[in-house]
Amino acid sequence: MKKLKMKLFFDHVCGQQANTDFIHTLVSATFLDSEQDMALENGWCPSNIWYSANTNFKKNNKIIWYQSRQSRINLSKYKKSKSERRLRKKIFDYNINYKLTKFPNFDLLYDIYRKYVKHKQYKDYMSKKSFLESYSNSNDFFIVYDDIAFSVVEICSKSLISHQFCWDYKNPDLSLGKFSTYIEIDFALNNNLQNVYLGPSYESNSIYKSHFRGFEFWTGRKWSSDKEAFKYLLDKDCKLNSINEITKEYENYFSLLSV
């Protein structure tokens, strides 16, 4: 039996046990290239961004794998739908052009990213420096839609990972995010890949991922196509209200233990 070289890490950031049983642990890992298929199939996802870029752990590892409620499109179960054909025609009628490149105009991309963050009213967003550090020295491909949107994707072994999609939302009726997923599916199929990974799936804004044929999500134990269970979990996510108190402890923990 071939011995695995992966390394698993569990950072026990905080918890309580006097009046309740609560344990908050960050789970991460490193894998060899030859272990990537196994990692993806077991719910791991690679990232060149971690909770803190200032840690020794991040400085010593360009790519860190993390666990989450991942979702994917199993391309062996994927088929085009009528709604997909209608949306493709709609985008074609609007004369929106797109190109695949490894060398995009990063100033343009960051401008789109800023508009996207503003529209979504996100409180946490990357500075231009962090944005360039994250994407300009990576193995990513960029699908750029004129000057209004872009998608960041990566081929990882036999799968395509969709890392990021941003657009300016000047015309929300275009459903450009969904269209971009169709383009990513095209790209994966043309390269004989097996899955398109759509990233972590939490809260109600992830429900659209279940609308694609071949949808599956990682429960932590298996890949499931149970859309009702997926919706239930997303609804529960929306009721959480004390996450900030947990994440504020990250930096203190990393510094205390020289992570």
BELUR-V417682 format. One line per field, one symbol per residue. ss: DSSP state (~ for helix, > for strand, _ for the rest). A space follows every 10 residues. Layout:
# BELUR-V417682
ss: ???
This chain:
# BELUR-V417682
ss: ______>>>> >>>>>>____ _>>>>>>>>> __~~~~~~~~ ~__>>>>___ _____~~~~~ ___>>>>__> >>>>~~~___ _~~~~~~~~~ ~~~____>>> >____~~~~~ ~~~~~~~~~~ _______~~~ ~~~~~_____ >>>>>___>> >>>>>>__>> >>>>>>>___ _~~~_~~~~~ ~~~~~~~~~~ ____>>>>>> ___~~~~~~~ ~___>>>>__ __>>__~~~~ ~~~~~~~___ __~~~~~_~~ ~~~~~~___
